[in-house]
Amino acid sequence: MTLSKLQPFLTYWSLTIAVLVIWGFSVAVAMADVKDDMLAKIRKQIGRARLRPVDPLAGRSVAETLAPAAMDERERWVFYLVSGIAISLKLNVRILVLQDSMGHYLVHFAQGKRLITYRVDKAWVADAMAGKADQRERIYKAVEQYLRQEFLGQAIAKPAAAPAGAPASGGITPAPKPTSAAAAPPGKPEMSRDEKIAAALAKAEAMKAQRAAGGPPPPENPAQP
């Protein structure tokens, strides 16, 4: 085989090899760019994960985050009182007693993810701790009724209605309802607008007929039967 015959064959394969080398280089460069982008994204995600603080309360409700805290004497008194109420009602609840900015006692009852709060007036607590049994009983009944309603579904009892004829609570009797208009005096009922128009037309026709007959006109107010 002469060199002139091998020339086209060598030219074809040399061009083919050159195209393949260029294509392979392009693929390698593209893969390197993709690799750099992926590594940069991974580094960013790792950096954000390191900077982001871990939320210890994630996935927990407010009721599940309640933790016991140190209580003073009055808060302990309220705690023991409401705990006795919950035990008497056989309620499986966690209880936390805190004070608001006004000094009133906020009693939190937590059951699973459910949380309810009842506020006890600080004056009631002070009087009850001073020995006033009626104030202690007042707190006991109020909290008991609230727990019965919220956890046991029992409606709060309402005071019985006063018997008929007896004055309402506080000695106030309901005032009679005012009537829309005064009672009309007995007598002839007032004519409607249509009746007045029909009477006027009848009177005009009667006067016209009297004039045509040459007789005296009818009286202005004829006697009604």
C-alpha positions in Angstrom: 0.0 0.0 0.0 1.5 3.3 -1.1 1.6 6.4 1.0 -0.9 8.2 -1.3 -3.5 5.5 -0.6 -2.9 5.7 3.2 -3.2 9.5 3.4 -7.0 9.7 3.4 -7.2 6.9 6.0 -4.7 8.6 8.3 -6.4 11.9 7.9 -9.9 10.5 8.8 -8.7 8.8 12.0 -6.5 11.7 13.1 -9.6 14.0 12.8 -11.7 11.4 14.6 -9.2 11.2 17.4 -8.9 15.0 17.7 -12.7 15.3 18.0 -12.8 12.6 20.6 -10.1 14.3 22.6 -11.8 17.7 22.5 -15.2 16.1 23.5 -13.6 14.3 26.4 -11.9 17.4 27.6 -15.2 19.3 27.4 -16.9 16.6 29.4 -14.2 16.6 32.0 -14.4 20.4 32.4 -18.2 20.2 32.7 -18.0 17.5 35.3 -15.4 19.6 37.2 -17.8 22.6 37.3 -20.6 20.4 38.5 -18.4 18.9 41.2 -17.4 22.4 42.4 -21.0 23.5 42.5 -22.1 20.5 44.5 -19.1 20.9 46.9 -20.0 24.5 47.4 -23.6 23.7 48.2 -22.6 21.0 50.6 -20.2 23.4 52.4 -23.0 26.0 52.7 -25.5 23.5 54.1 -22.9 22.3 56.6 -22.1 25.8 57.6 -25.7 26.7 58.1 -26.3 23.6 60.2 -23.4 24.5 62.4 -24.6 28.1 62.9 -28.3 27.2 63.4 -29.0 26.7 67.1 -30.8 23.5 68.1 -34.3 24.2 69.4 -34.7 22.0 72.5 -38.5 22.7 72.5 -39.0 21.6 68.8 -42.1 19.4 68.4 -43.3 20.1 72.0 -46.5 21.9 73.0 -46.7 24.7 75.6 -48.1 22.2 78.1 -45.2 19.9 77.6 -42.6 22.6 78.3 -43.9 23.4 81.8 -41.3 22.7 84.4 -41.6 23.0 88.2 -40.2 26.2 89.7 -39.4 27.4 93.2 -42.5 28.7 95.0 -43.0 31.1 97.9 -45.3 30.4 100.8 -48.4 31.7 99.2 -47.8 30.0 95.9 -47.3 26.7 97.8 -50.6 27.3 99.7 -52.4 27.7 96.4 -50.6 24.7 94.9 -51.6 22.4 97.7 -55.2 23.6 97.7 -55.7 23.1 93.9 -53.8 19.8 94.0 -56.3 18.5 96.6 -59.1 19.5 94.3 -57.6 17.7 91.3 -57.0 14.6 93.3 -60.6 14.6 94.6 -61.8 14.8 91.0 -59.3 12.0 90.0 -57.7 14.2 87.4 -54.3 13.2 86.1 -52.8 16.7 85.5 -49.6 18.6 86.2 -50.0 21.8 88.1 -47.8 24.9 88.1 -48.5 28.1 90.1 -47.1 31.4 89.0 -47.8 35.1 89.7 -48.6 37.7 87.1 -47.5 41.3 87.1 -50.4 42.3 89.3 -49.6 39.7 91.9 -52.5 37.4 91.1 -52.0 33.6 91.0 -52.0 31.9 87.7 -52.7 28.2 88.1 -51.7 26.1 85.1 -53.3 22.7 84.6 -51.5 20.5 81.9 -52.8 17.2 80.6 -50.8 15.9 77.7 -50.6 18.7 75.1 -53.6 20.5 76.6 -53.1 23.5 78.9 -55.7 25.6 80.7 -55.1 28.4 83.2 -57.2 29.7 86.1 -56.5 33.0 87.8 -57.0 33.2 91.6 -57.3 36.7 93.0 -54.5 37.6 95.4 -57.0 39.2 97.9 -58.9 35.8 98.2 -55.6 34.0 98.9 -54.6 36.6 101.5 -57.9 36.4 103.3 -58.0 32.6 103.2 -54.4 32.4 104.6 -55.4 34.9 107.3 -58.0 32.4 108.6 -61.2 33.3 106.7 -62.8 30.0 106.0 -65.4 31.5 103.7 -62.7 32.8 101.3 -61.0 29.4 101.3 -64.3 27.8 100.5 -64.9 30.4 97.8 -61.5 29.5 96.1 -62.2 25.8 96.4 -65.6 26.0 94.8 -64.5 28.3 92.0 -61.6 26.1 91.0 -63.6 22.9 91.4 -66.4 24.1 89.1 -63.8 25.3 86.6 -62.1 21.9 86.5 -65.4 20.0 86.3 -66.3 22.1 83.3 -63.0 21.9 81.5 -62.0 18.3 82.2 -65.2 16.5 83.0 -67.6 18.3 80.7 -69.9 19.2 83.5 -71.8 22.5 83.2 -71.5 25.0 85.9 -74.7 25.1 88.0 -76.7 28.3 87.6 -78.7 29.9 90.4 -82.4 28.9 90.5 -84.9 31.4 89.1 -87.0 33.4 91.5 -90.6 32.3 91.8 -93.3 34.2 90.0 -94.2 37.4 91.6 -91.1 37.5 93.7 -88.5 40.3 93.2 -85.4 39.5 91.2 -82.0 39.2 92.8 -80.9 42.3 94.5 -84.5 43.3 95.3 -85.1 44.7 91.8 -88.3 43.8 90.1 -88.5 44.1 86.3 -90.2 47.2 85.1 -93.3 46.8 82.9 -92.7 47.1 79.2 -94.0 50.5 77.8 -96.7 50.3 75.3 -96.0 51.6 71.8 -99.0 53.9 71.8 -101.8 55.0 74.2 -105.0 53.1 74.1 -107.5 54.7 71.7 -110.6 56.0 73.4 -113.9 54.2 72.7 -115.9 55.6 69.8 -116.0 55.6 66.1 -113.0 54.0 64.4 -110.9 56.3 62.2 -111.6 55.9 58.4 -108.8 54.7 56.2 -107.4 56.9 53.3 -109.3 54.9 50.7 -112.5 55.2 52.6 -112.1 59.0 52.9 -111.5 59.3 49.1 -114.6 57.1 48.3 -116.7 59.2 50.7 -115.5 62.5 49.2 -116.3 61.2 45.6 -119.8 60.1 46.7 -120.4 63.5 48.3 -119.3 65.3 45.1 -121.6 63.1 43.0 -124.5 63.7 45.3 -124.0 67.5 45.1 -123.7 67.4 41.3 -127.0 65.4 41.1 -128.8 67.9 43.4 -127.7 70.9 41.3 -128.8 69.2 38.2 -132.3 68.5 39.7 -132.5 72.1 41.0 -132.8 70.9 44.6 -130.9 72.2 47.7 -127.4 70.8 48.2 -126.9 68.0 50.7 -125.7 68.9 54.2 -121.9 69.0 54.8 -122.0 66.3 57.5 -124.9 64.0 57.0 -126.0 61.9 59.9 -124.5 58.5 60.0 -126.8 55.6 60.6 
